[in-house]
C-alpha cells in the first residue's frame, strides 16, 4: 500500500491514475491514427502523438510528488517534437543536485509508471553538470540534448541547461564527429541507398541524413529549419522545398511502416512494400512480363527521393563546413572552366555548364586525372544538378563528349568514383538513356540485393579492383589475368551494359547486345573491340551456367564451351566478368566452391584452346600421377593404392581432384572390404566448409540417409559426388558448410565421423521429410518450382534439373523421392542463389525408361518442391 500512497495527488491512487492515463493514451492514439488514415498527413500524426504523450507525462509528473526544482525534458526525436507510432519516448529527468534516497525512489516509481502505461521509455537522470560531462564524452548524448525541450517541471533549471550546453558546444568538433558518424553509418549500408530493402531512417539518403544537416546547422548557430537554411544562403529556395518534400515522404513511409508492422519498423522489407505502396494509393499495372508491381512504383519513388537527398546533403554539408571553418582558399586555376579550391574542384563561373555543356563530362575526366582532388564543391555540384537537363540527343552525338566519356572509362584511377558521382547526379543516366531506365529498378530474383543500376556499378567496381595492387590478395588469379589483359577498359564497357536491358521483357542478354553495339559504333570502337564487348554482354551468364550445372569431367562439355568462346581473350574476359557479376549480386551468393568451379572450367578450356584436344585418358593419367606424388609424401608403400584403384572407374578420377583422390586413397587403401562404414572428414581445400567422404557397402537409400543427417544438423550441402566401386561399395563425397565451422571445426569433424558412422551402421528406416521453414524473402516471392528430366546426349544417363525456393530439408525431400523410385544418383550439383536453388543431378535407373513412371516421378518431385 505504501507504493500507492507515494504516487498520489488530490487523493488519486496510483492504479486509478495509471488506468486513466492509459485509457487517454489509447483514445488519443486511435483518434490520431484515424485522422491520418483519412487525410494522410504525417506531420499531424507525429504532432498529435507527441501532444498526447506530453499531456500524459505532464499529468504523471505533477502527480509524482517530485522536488519542485526538477524538470522533465524531452530529448532526441521526442524532444524535436515528433513521435512516430512505435518510437521510443526519450526523456531526461533534470535535477538541481544528485538525488537523495527518497527522491530516487520517487523517480523510479515515476519511470515505472511510464512503462506501465505502455510507453517505450528511454530515460536518464542527470544534473546540469552531469549532462555537460556526458555530452563531451558521448556524441549521441550531445546530439540528443541539442533537441532538448521542456515538457514539465522547473523552467529555470531547463534554461540553465540550455545556456550551459550552448556555451560548451564546439561546433567544429560536433560537425566532424557527426560527419564521421554518418560515413560509418553509410559504410554499414554499403554506401548505397539502392539496396532492395533499405532502412528509410538509417540508409544513405534517408531521414537520418536530413537530421544530420539540421543538427550541424543548429549546433553552428546557422539555422534550425530548411527555410532558414535557404534564407541564410546555404541552399536555394527550390532546394529547401525539395528537402521538405522528401522529408515528408520519408516520414509518411516510416509512419506507415510502424502502423503496418504494429511495432517499430524502419526497414522497407519485401513483405511490407506492397502493403505500404497500396496504402499510398499505388497499384500494380500490366500483366505477365510487362507487369509492374505497386511495390516497384513505391521503391522507384523512394530511390529517386534518396538520390535527391544524397546530393543536397553533399551540397549543404560542404556549405556548412565552409562557414564553420571559414575555408575560402585562393582558387588555383586548372583550366578556363575549372579551379581547385581547398582540394575540391570548382567551376570558374556560375554559368560554365550553361555556356559549355561538355564541361559536365569534363569535370569527371579531371577528377580521374587528378586523384588528389577530394571531391566537387557544393557550387559545382549544384550547377551540375541544375544543368543536367542539357544532356540531350545533340549532346550525346557530340564527338567531344563521346571522347570525354571514353577517357573516363580508360582512366588509370578514379573510374568508380566518377561513375558513381555521375549516377548520383543523374549525369550517367542522361548520357546513357537506357541506363536511366534501370535506375532504381528492383530485381525480384531472390539473390540480387541491389537495384539494377547499383548492381551494374558494383560489377564495374569488382572488375576495377582486379587491376589494383592493393586488392590483389582478394582474388589473386583474377588480378593476375587482368594484369596481362589488353585494353581492360573494354571489360568495363561490357559490365556497364551486361544488365542494361533488364525489365524490358525478353532476353536481356540479347537486347543488351543491340545497346552495346550501338554504343561501340558511336564511340569509334573497332570491329574487333565491338565484337568482344558484344560477345561478353550476350554470353555473360554462360560460364556460370556451364560451371555450376554441367559435368566438367565430360570432355564434350569443355569442347563445346571452348568452341563458343573461340580464343583466350574471349575466355579470360568472360571469366573476369562472370566472377565480378556473381560477386556483385549479393555477399551471400559468392563462395569458394563457385570460385573453384569457374577456375577449373577456365583452366580446362584454356588447355583446349591452346591446342590440347580434350582427352579423358590424358586427364585421367595426369590426375593419377599428381595423386601418386601426394601419396608418396604420406610415406605409403609404392603399391598401396593399387587394390583400391582397380575398383574405381574413369568417371571417379575425372570427377575428383588429385588432392581428393590422394586423401581418399590414404584413408581407404587398407579398408577395401571394410565391414563397417568408413567416414572421413577434413577442412575443404578450397578454403570453405568441410569435405566428408563416406565409404560403405552400397544401399538404395544411402544418399537420402546422409542428406537427412546433414539436414538435421542444419548443414548446407554445396556439392555431392556419388560413386559406386566395381565391387559394390559406395564412395560418396560431400562438401558441406555451416556458419560455426570456422570456430570449432575439430570438434565438428569428430562429431560427423562418429555420428554418421553410427547412423549408417544401424540402418534405421528413413524419417519422413518435413516442410522446412521458408525464409521471409521466399514467402514474399515464392517461385514456381520446376523439374526437368531428360537423357544426356549419349543416352547413358539422365539429367535431372530442379529449381525452387530454398528451405531446410529440401535436398533430403528430393533424395527421398529418388529413393522411392529406385533412381541411382551419380553426381549432384547444388547451386544456391540467395533464396533460390537450382540443382542438377546425373541419374540412371530402370524406372526412368518407362514414360509413365518418369511422369509420376516428376509429379512427385514437384510436390516435394512445392512451397
Protein Blocks (a to p, Z undefined) as FASTA:
>chain_A
ZZmmmmggehiafklmmmmmmmmmmmmmmmmmmmmmmnopaklmmmmmmmmmmmmmmmmm
mmnopafkbccddehjllnopacfkbccddddddfbdcdfklmmmmmmmmmmmmmnopac
ddddddfklmmmmmmmpmklmmmmmmgccfbdjfklmmmmmmmmmmmpcfklmmmmmmmm
mmmmmmmnoopakbfbdcfklmghilklmmmmmmmmmmnomaccfklmmmnopacfklmm
mmmmmmmmmmmmmmmmmmmnopacfbdcfklmmmmmmmnopacedehjlbccfklmmmmm
mmmmmmmmmmmmmmmmmmmmmmmnopacdcddfblmbcceehiacdfbfklmmmmmmlmm
mmmmmmmmmmmbgbdcfklmmmmmmmmmmpcfklmmpmklmmmmmmmmmpmghklmmmmm
mmmnommmmmmmmlmmmgoiacfehpacbdfklmmmmmmmmmmmmmpmklmmmmmmlmmm
mmmpghkllmmmmmmmmmmmgongpjfklmmmmmmmmmmmmnopafklmmmmmmmmmmmm
mmmmmmmmmcfkbmklmmmmmmmnopamlmmmmmmmmmmmmmmmomklpcfklmmmmmmm
mmmmmmmmnopacdfklmmmmmmmmmmmmmmmnopafklmmmmmmmpcfklmmmpcfklm
mmmmmmmmmmmmacbdcddddddfkopajdddddddddfklmmmmmmmmmmnopacfbdc
ddddfkopacdddddddfklmmmmmmmmmmmmmmmmmmmmnopacdddddddddfklmmm
ccdddddddddfkomaccddddddddehklmmmmmmmmmnopacfbdcdddehjaccddd
ddedjklmpmklmmmmmmmmmmmmpZZ
